[in-house]
Amino acid sequence: MQTVDNREKEVKFFISDPLRIRDHVLAHGARLQKERLFEMNLRFDTSQQTLRASHQVLRLRQDDHVRLTYKDQSEFSEGIADRRELEVTVSDFETTRSVLEALGFEVFMIYEKYRTTFTLDPCEIVIDEMPFGNFIEIEGPSADIIHDMALRLGLDWEKRITVSYLDLFYGLKDQKKLSAPYICFEYFKRLGFKEEDFTTGIDQA
């Protein structure tokens, strides 16, 4: 969600049934912006992983467009994740990847997901089907608005998740002793996770 101040303010919640939640969101007046799309994401870093060490993100994403995104370290205030996000649309996925690699960046993480996107009042709401589980994410202009939207949709604010999918993945790897190198569907076949796997034992700050 592009904002005037280039800030990304969001929270996410684990959901068990994305189709039911889709109907629920639409019943509350949301407008479908993008139907379910497959995403391929590449995370880049230096060979010393200096970006990750400073909690910065350099990501190349392909769905119906190709976008290059930079994110600052998240600030956790008023119960949400808040960070600067700069994003541009580029014309070619593989060429952009080659440019980044020519500059010395390396792909250290690949992750896939299916995303359905809605708008409801000032918020963007997405349903993300990740290889390790399904989530609803609310992004809005302020913590108060995000909080009110979560309550409007009947979500339990105390079970909100403020960390990234990558942090959730590494938390799961530690908890469950997973061997998956990337967040790709092929590595999570026959594996299932519950809400408590994402709301306990993973540092949200």
C-alpha positions in Angstrom: 0.0 0.0 0.0 1.6 3.2 -1.2 1.1 6.1 1.3 1.9 9.8 1.0 4.6 9.6 3.8 6.0 6.3 2.5 5.2 4.6 5.8 4.0 1.0 6.1 1.8 0.5 9.2 0.4 -2.9 9.6 -0.5 -6.0 11.6 -1.4 -9.5 10.7 -3.4 -12.4 12.2 -3.3 -16.1 11.6 -6.4 -17.5 10.0 -7.5 -21.1 9.4 -9.9 -20.7 6.5 -9.0 -18.1 3.9 -12.2 -18.6 1.9 -14.4 -18.0 4.9 -12.4 -14.9 5.8 -12.7 -13.7 2.2 -16.5 -13.9 2.4 -16.4 -12.3 5.8 -14.3 -9.3 4.6 -16.6 -8.8 1.6 -19.7 -9.0 3.8 -18.3 -6.0 5.8 -18.2 -3.9 2.7 -14.7 -4.4 1.4 -14.0 -3.9 -2.3 -12.0 -6.6 -4.1 -8.9 -4.9 -5.6 -7.0 -7.9 -6.8 -8.2 -11.5 -7.1 -5.9 -14.2 -5.8 -2.5 -13.9 -7.3 0.7 -16.0 -7.0 3.7 -14.1 -5.9 7.4 -14.9 -6.2 9.6 -12.9 -3.9 13.4 -12.7 -3.7 15.2 -11.1 -0.7 18.6 -9.7 -1.4 21.5 -8.9 0.8 25.3 -8.6 0.8 27.5 -11.6 1.3 27.8 -10.6 5.0 24.0 -10.1 5.3 24.5 -6.5 6.4 21.0 -5.5 5.4 19.4 -8.2 7.5 21.7 -7.4 10.5 20.3 -3.8 10.4 16.7 -5.0 9.8 16.5 -3.6 6.3 14.8 -5.2 3.4 15.7 -5.3 -0.3 13.0 -7.3 -2.2 12.2 -8.1 -5.8 8.6 -9.3 -6.3 6.7 -10.6 -9.3 3.0 -11.1 -9.5 1.0 -9.3 -12.2 3.7 -6.6 -12.0 7.4 -6.5 -11.0 8.3 -4.3 -8.1 11.5 -3.5 -6.3 11.1 -2.6 -2.6 13.3 -1.2 0.1 12.2 -1.1 3.8 13.8 0.4 6.8 13.9 -1.2 10.2 10.5 -1.6 11.8 9.5 0.6 14.7 7.0 -1.1 17.1 4.7 1.5 18.6 1.0 1.6 19.6 0.8 -2.2 19.0 1.7 -2.2 15.2 4.7 -2.4 13.0 5.7 0.9 11.4 8.5 1.3 8.9 9.5 3.4 5.9 8.8 1.6 2.6 10.0 2.8 -0.8 8.8 0.9 -3.9 9.1 1.2 -7.7 7.6 -0.8 -10.5 10.2 -2.2 -12.9 9.8 -3.7 -16.3 11.7 -7.0 -16.1 12.2 -9.4 -13.2 15.3 -11.2 -14.4 17.0 -8.1 -15.7 16.5 -6.3 -12.3 17.8 -9.4 -10.5 20.9 -9.3 -12.7 21.4 -5.6 -11.9 21.2 -6.3 -8.2 23.6 -9.2 -8.5 26.0 -7.2 -10.6 26.1 -4.6 -7.7 27.1 -7.3 -5.3 23.8 -8.3 -3.8 22.9 -12.0 -3.4 19.5 -13.8 -3.1 19.4 -15.2 0.4 15.7 -16.0 0.6 13.0 -17.0 -1.8 9.4 -17.0 -0.7 6.1 -17.7 -2.4 2.5 -16.9 -1.5 -0.9 -16.3 -2.9 -2.4 -12.9 -2.1 -5.9 -11.5 -2.4 -6.2 -7.8 -1.9 -9.2 -5.7 -0.7 -9.8 -2.1 0.3 -12.1 -1.1 3.1 -12.4 2.6 4.0 -8.8 3.9 4.4 -7.3 0.4 4.9 -5.8 -2.2 2.6 -6.6 -5.7 3.7 -4.9 -8.7 2.2 -5.3 -12.5 2.6 -2.0 -14.2 2.3 -1.7 -17.9 1.7 1.8 -18.7 2.8 3.4 -22.2 2.5 3.3 -22.4 6.3 -0.1 -21.0 6.9 -2.8 -18.4 6.1 -2.9 -14.8 7.4 -5.0 -11.6 7.1 -3.0 -8.4 7.1 -4.4 -4.9 7.7 -2.5 -1.9 6.6 -3.7 1.6 7.3 -2.7 5.2 7.9 -2.6 5.0 11.8 -2.5 2.5 14.6 -5.9 3.6 15.8 -7.5 3.0 12.4 -5.8 -0.4 12.1 -7.0 -1.4 15.6 -10.6 -0.3 14.9 -10.6 -2.2 11.6 -9.3 -5.4 13.3 -12.2 -5.1 15.9 -14.7 -4.4 13.1 -13.7 -7.6 11.4 -13.9 -9.6 14.7 -10.2 -10.2 15.0 -8.6 -10.7 18.4 -6.2 -7.8 18.8 -4.3 -9.7 21.5 -3.3 -12.3 18.9 -1.9 -9.8 16.4 1.4 -10.5 14.7 3.8 -7.6 14.1 6.9 -9.4 12.8 7.6 -10.3 9.1 6.9 -13.6 7.4 10.6 -14.1 7.3 10.8 -13.8 11.1 7.9 -16.2 11.5 9.7 -18.6 9.2 12.9 -18.5 11.2 10.9 -18.9 14.4 9.2 -22.0 13.1 12.5 -23.4 12.0 13.8 -23.1 15.5 10.6 -24.4 17.2 9.9 -27.2 14.8 13.4 -28.1 13.7 12.4 -27.5 10.0 14.9 -28.2 7.3 13.2 -26.0 4.6 15.8 -23.6 3.1 13.2 -21.3 1.6 9.5 -20.4 2.1 8.3 -22.3 -0.9 5.2 -24.5 -1.1 7.3 -27.6 -2.1 9.1 -27.6 1.2 5.9 -27.5 3.3 3.9 -30.4 1.8 2.1 -32.4 4.5 3.1 -29.9 7.2 0.5 -28.0 9.2 0.6 -25.3 11.8 -1.8 -23.8 14.3 -2.4 -20.3 15.6 -0.4 -20.8 18.7 2.7 -21.5 16.6 2.6 -17.9 15.5 1.3 -16.1 18.7 3.6 -17.7 21.2 7.3 -18.2 21.4 8.1 -15.7 18.6 9.4 -12.3 19.7 7.0 -9.7 18.3 9.2 -6.7 19.1 
